[in-house]
């Protein structure tokens, strides 16, 4: 596996182990994140989101990693308290040894209730 795949694997291993300092060190400050629930435009915002998610994560089983140059796809099963198993695919772009962008693909419907805001 090349440097891009190794960088993404280090990030995946760090955030799933709740090692947020290591995870953050692998992200470009101006990282962009797009997923079915939110869009973020910097690494600190992503880390806040990951920290929140980690409160309900019970595990993550990596199914595979596909690498093509600086593009890396990780497919895994995310295990959480409200959703026992949610298959996830994440598409990463690595630039200069750090992650520059992430696009996440998963069925957000089981998680939607957690993100609903009460009407005022």
Backbone torsions as a table, in degrees:
resi	resn	phi	psi	omega
1	UNK	NA	140.9	-179.4
2	UNK	-81.5	-176.7	-176.3
3	UNK	-63.3	-35.8	-178.5
4	UNK	-64.2	-47.0	179.2
5	UNK	-63.0	-40.5	179.1
6	UNK	-66.0	-37.9	177.8
7	UNK	-62.4	-46.6	-179.1
8	UNK	-66.3	-40.9	177.8
9	UNK	-62.7	-40.1	177.0
10	UNK	-61.7	-42.9	178.5
11	UNK	-62.0	-48.5	-179.4
12	UNK	-58.6	-47.8	179.8
13	UNK	-62.2	-37.6	-178.6
14	UNK	-68.3	-51.7	-175.4
15	UNK	-68.8	-33.4	179.4
16	UNK	-72.6	-20.7	175.1
17	UNK	-92.5	3.9	-178.3
18	UNK	62.7	30.0	174.0
19	UNK	-94.0	76.6	-172.2
20	UNK	-69.3	-28.8	178.7
21	UNK	-64.4	-46.7	177.6
22	UNK	-65.1	-44.6	180.0
23	UNK	-56.8	-47.6	-178.5
24	UNK	-63.0	-34.7	-178.4
25	UNK	-66.7	-15.2	-178.7
26	UNK	-97.0	4.8	-177.3
27	UNK	-111.9	138.6	169.4
28	UNK	-66.6	143.0	179.9
29	UNK	-56.0	-39.1	-176.0
30	UNK	-93.7	26.1	179.2
31	UNK	-51.5	145.9	172.4
32	UNK	-115.6	138.2	178.8
33	UNK	-127.5	134.1	174.7
34	UNK	-132.7	130.0	176.3
35	UNK	-144.8	178.4	-177.7
36	UNK	-69.5	-16.6	-177.5
37	UNK	-107.2	-32.4	-176.5
38	UNK	-149.9	159.6	172.7
39	UNK	-123.1	133.2	-178.5
40	UNK	-129.8	151.4	-175.6
41	UNK	-122.1	17.6	174.2
42	UNK	-159.7	159.6	-174.6
43	UNK	-65.2	-37.5	-179.0
44	UNK	-64.3	-38.4	177.7
45	UNK	-64.9	-40.2	177.6
46	UNK	-63.7	-42.6	-179.0
47	UNK	-64.5	-37.1	176.0
48	UNK	-62.7	-40.6	178.7
49	UNK	-65.8	-43.5	179.6
50	UNK	-63.9	-39.7	177.8
51	UNK	-62.1	-41.4	177.4
52	UNK	-63.7	-45.8	178.9
53	UNK	-60.5	-39.6	-175.5
54	UNK	-60.9	-20.2	179.3
55	UNK	-65.5	-24.4	-178.6
56	UNK	-112.1	-4.7	-178.4
57	UNK	-76.3	131.8	175.7
58	UNK	-108.5	-8.8	177.9
59	UNK	167.2	168.8	176.4
60	UNK	-150.5	124.5	-179.7
61	UNK	-110.5	111.8	-179.8
62	UNK	-71.6	127.9	177.1
63	UNK	-90.0	-37.4	-178.7
64	UNK	-178.3	163.4	178.3
65	UNK	-131.5	130.8	177.0
66	UNK	-119.1	129.0	-176.4
67	UNK	-125.1	134.9	174.6
68	UNK	-140.7	98.9	-176.6
69	UNK	63.6	-123.3	179.9
70	UNK	-92.9	6.1	178.2
71	UNK	-101.9	131.2	-178.1
72	UNK	-135.5	133.9	175.2
73	UNK	-116.3	129.0	175.7
74	UNK	-115.5	129.2	177.0
75	UNK	-115.7	128.7	-177.8
76	UNK	-150.9	163.7	173.4
77	UNK	-101.7	119.1	177.9
78	UNK	-93.8	129.6	179.3
79	UNK	-110.5	126.9	-179.1
80	UNK	-134.0	167.6	178.2
81	UNK	-62.1	-51.1	-177.0
82	UNK	-77.6	-27.0	-178.0
83	UNK	-127.5	104.4	-173.4
84	UNK	-55.8	-40.6	178.4
85	UNK	-144.5	123.1	177.1
86	UNK	-127.5	114.3	177.1
87	UNK	-69.5	135.8	-176.9
88	UNK	-133.0	141.2	169.6
89	UNK	-123.8	133.6	177.6
90	UNK	-126.7	131.7	-179.5
91	UNK	-107.1	117.2	-176.7
92	UNK	-109.3	146.0	167.1
93	UNK	-117.3	126.3	179.7
94	UNK	-107.1	132.7	-179.9
95	UNK	-133.8	123.4	176.9
96	UNK	59.8	34.8	176.4
97	UNK	84.5	0.1	178.0
98	UNK	-129.5	157.9	-179.0
99	UNK	-77.8	124.5	-177.9
100	UNK	-99.3	-29.9	178.7
101	UNK	-153.2	153.2	178.3
102	UNK	-138.6	133.2	170.7
103	UNK	-124.1	123.2	-177.6
104	UNK	-104.7	140.1	178.7
105	UNK	-126.0	119.5	175.0
106	UNK	-163.2	162.9	177.6
107	UNK	-78.4	107.3	-175.5
108	UNK	-81.5	-11.5	-174.6
109	UNK	-55.3	-43.4	-179.9
110	UNK	-65.9	-20.9	-178.1
111	UNK	-96.2	-9.4	-170.7
112	UNK	-55.3	-39.8	-176.2
113	UNK	-61.0	-30.2	-179.3
114	UNK	-70.3	-21.7	-175.1
115	UNK	-105.3	-1.9	178.5
116	UNK	-69.9	136.3	178.2
117	UNK	-99.6	134.1	178.5
118	UNK	-64.5	140.3	178.8
119	UNK	-76.4	138.2	-178.7
120	UNK	-102.3	NA	NA
